[in-house]
Amino acid sequence: MTATIIDGKKVANDLHEEIRAKAEKLTASHGVVPGLAVILVGEDPASAVYVRNKVLATAACGIKSFEFKLPAETSEAEVLGLVEKLNADPEVHGILVQLPLPKQIDSDKVLGLIDPKKDADGFHPVNVGLLSVGLPGFVPCTPRGSAILIEKVLPDLSGKTAVVVGRSNIVGKPMIQLLLQKNATVTCAHSRTADLPAVCRTADVLVAAVGRPEMIKGDWIKPGAIVIDVGINRVLKPDGKGKLVGDVAFDEAKEVAGAITPVPGGVGPMTIACLMLNTLDSAYRSVGAEI
Ligand SMILES: Nc1nc(=O)c2c([nH]1)NC[C@@H]1CN(c3ccc(C(=O)N[C@@H](CCC(=O)O)C(=O)O)cc3)C=[N+]21
């Protein structure tokens, strides 16, 4: 059996069109154009692609993009000052501070200062709490995008087992919350889990978010499972050129899985589309309009 390849890029592009239509509707009814501010401190080559894709997506969605590229030696006080300014700016509905931040800056302090109503990344403790009790807030973009892809292939997770490999605040933990909301029976595995391959083999839905290139092998996958590969790892090919691979050994896994996301073109574009979605939600909430 060969798995269905889940086309994240296509789903993301379709979402961009829906978002654009809803953004235009909000502009017509309330004169509001959704705005997203992105703060980038220092030069990280991997984030260059991410930032470029974000700018392209804002354009496709009719969202206004505000970019702040600050030098690596920027002080914590400066970043905090900028966050306060954006919190107060009525044209800005979403604020994203790209992580990781340079070491002189306390990221918890910065994320904690973002107005929870503008927290397009969903990293503020208030939004983390809202998600965990099932109240409306902002859901982190990568888990939100992954959940949309899972829903496309398996709308009902009742009676299904899900295994999330990775326990980060950004992906693993919020992913667990979303899968629980969908009635899956959820296991969170991580670096200290005993017999990880055996745990993975129990999964009807396997979400890989470990950040280790091709760690999850074909024989760790239950036949017919849905595999969501969150990893985006840049590795060198034997010819010295770089390429992107996920956390899953794709060529092996696709022979066993029922459906699988590719890297690139899977979860990555969905992360960006959900950043747009969160910004749109925020703009609607800012005027008390129903989306
Ligand atoms: N506060 C914060 N929020 C984030 O969401 C966040 C962050 N910081 N720091 C950096 C990581 C990285 N990240 C990516 C998202 C999409 C792609 C993406 O679109 N990838 C495409 C293209 C990749 C390529 O061609 O290089 C794909 O997978 O198909 C990549 C990387 C979000 N991050």
The ligand as an ORCA input file, in Angstrom:
! r2SCAN-3c Opt
* xyz 1 1
  N       7.203     32.876     17.031
  C       7.433     31.959     16.082
  N       6.401     31.314     15.473
  C       6.644     30.380     14.493
  O       5.687     29.803     13.939
  C       8.003     30.100     14.118
  C       9.019     30.817     14.779
  N       8.719     31.709     15.758
  N      10.319     30.622     14.452
  C      10.700     29.815     13.324
  C       9.747     28.668     13.118
  C       9.854     28.032     11.755
  N       8.554     28.147     11.162
  C       8.243     27.780      9.830
  C       6.976     27.902      9.309
  C       6.698     27.585      8.002
  C       7.696     27.134      7.153
  C       7.362     26.825      5.740
  O       6.520     27.448      5.129
  N       7.993     25.831      5.107
  C       7.698     25.515      3.739
  C       8.832     25.911      2.806
  C      10.181     25.507      3.284
  C      11.323     25.849      2.351
  O      11.134     25.823      1.128
  O      12.412     26.113      2.884
  C       7.366     24.019      3.642
  O       7.582     23.310      4.636
  O       6.883     23.611      2.613
  C       8.972     27.000      7.652
  C       9.235     27.308      8.979
  C       7.723     28.838     12.003
  N       8.356     29.179     13.139
*
